[in-house]
């Protein structure tokens, strides 16, 4: 279930605060201190919502409020805190004495954003507009250089040729004793066959 309303809004005043209402609220808080906003309106004799009393005090009536324009030092603090905290105006206001979160938010949207844009800065990331938000470093090592296709082809062909030479006996360097044999039953033709083998060998050379 949602939170119940802080007070009965049907019988409360709305709109601008009168001088008399401001004086009643100031007198009550001076006497009893801040806090207890739900019960404060009735105790102070105000026909206002507790939230309205709190905002009126914080944003307009509390004595430590700063009036007037923001200083350059305050601008620098707001820019620095916004780069760290983002749009958390209440936290930023807690670092700037006398300034309210609503006041800082309005000042940011109307002045500081324009100032940053005029400097070429992104108001959200606080980085140069023309540069990437984050430089990504590729940790993957570069691939090894590709070998020359022609060299690979040459190496392949060279390897193949060498293997063929080894398998084929190196061209014409033949072992005739293994390639040609003389049948054992043809002894009477051995002399003639030897002459023919010698002639073939001489021809091949």
C-alpha positions, 0 to 999 in steps of 0.5 A: 500500500502507498504511504498515507497523505501527511495531512487532510488536503481537503481543508488546506490552503493552496497557492502563494504563502501570505506574510502572516503564514510565514511568520507563524511558521517561523515562530513555531520552528524557532520555538520547537525546531525543525521536524515533525512536519506531519503534525506541524501545521495543526500545532502552528495553526496553519491550514497547510500541508506538512510537505508545503510547510517543509518546502516553504521553510527549507527553500525560502524561510530558513535563516542560513539561505543564501540569496543572490547569484551563484559565485564562480566557486559555487559553479565549480563545486556544482560541476565537480559534484555533478560529475561524481554524483549525477543528478542527485541534487540533495547530495550536492546541496548538502555540500553547498551551505545555504543552497537548496536542491531545487535551487541548484537543479534549476540553476544547473538546467538554466545556466551551467548546462549552457556553460558546459556546452559552450566549452564543447563539453557534454553536460551528462558525461563531462567529456568533450563532445567530439571525443568518444565517451570511453576509449576502449582498449583492445587487449586481443593481440594482433593476428600473425602476418599471413604467409605469401600464397606464392611462397606457400605454393612454391614450398608445396611444389618443392616438397612434392617434387622432392618426395617424387624424386625420392620415390622414383629414384631420382630420374634416370638413376635406375637399379637395373638389377631390380628392374630386369631379371634373367630367368633361371631356366634360360642359362643358354641364353645368358650370354646373349641376354647380358649383351642386350642388357649392356646395350639397354644400359648404354642406350639409357645413359 
